[in-house]
Amino acid sequence: MRKGTLAGLSVLMAYAIILGLRYAGVSISFLLSPLVAGLVLAPALMLPLAALNKHLLAWRKAHGRDVEEEEKYEHDGVISLRPRE
């Protein structure tokens, strides 16, 4: 997956974990939970997700879809015929 998607997924998972902990009965302050999720848990989730993403990108490249090559032709989400400089 793309780097922006990976970061978004880690933040989404961090907030889901914080919300799940709150429903499980762990007492986390309402004002502190977004701070914990955004500054502590999301970067901690990036490490295993980056390793998983590395294998996913290699698998996709072996099956004919090179995401890194495609990103060369994207600019702000728009695909161009010329690569970015």
N, C-alpha and C positions, 0 to 999 in steps of 0.2 A: 504494500500500500504506500501511498505517497507520504512524505514527511509531515505535511499539514494534517492529513487524516490520522496519522499515528499519534500526533500530539493531541488532537481532539478526542480520539478514542481513550487515551490515558486520562485526560481530564474527566471525561464522562464516566469512566470506570471508577475514578477516585470519588466522585460525588455519589455514585451508586453505593460504593462501599461505606461511605460516611452515613448515608441514609439508611442502609441496612443495619449498621451498628446501632444507630439510634432506635430503630424498630426492635432490635434484639435486646434492648434494655441498657446499653452502654450509655452512660451520661456524658454527653458532649455539649458544651455550650452552643447555643444557636449562632452566636456571633463568631465563635472560634472555629466552627466546622468548615466554612468556606476557606478560611485561612489555612487550616490543616490540609484540606483536600487539594488546594491549589499550590501550596508551597512545599509540602512534605510528601504527600501520597502520590500526586501526579508524577513528579520526577522519579520517585521510587518505582512506579509502574512502568516508566519509560525503558528501564534497563531490560526487563524480561521481554517487553513488547518489541524492542529493537532487535533482540536476538531472534525472536519469532519472525519478525519482518524480514530479516536477512535470509532466512530459509524460504520464506514465501516468495521473495523477489527472485531467488535462484530457481525455484520451481517454475515460476511464471516465465522466466527467461528461457528455461529448457523447453517449455511448451510453446514458444513462439511469441511471447509478449514481453518486450523489454520496457519496463516502466521508466527506467532512468533515461533511455533513449527518447521516449515519448516526451519527457519533461523538457528536453532541449527545445522542443518546438512549441511549448506553451508559454504564454505571457499573460499573467493575470487571469488564468482559466480559459483563455481563448487560444485555440490551436492555430498556428501559423504555418505557412509553407516554407518559411526560412527559419533556421535555428537562431536562438538568442545569441547575442554576443556577450 
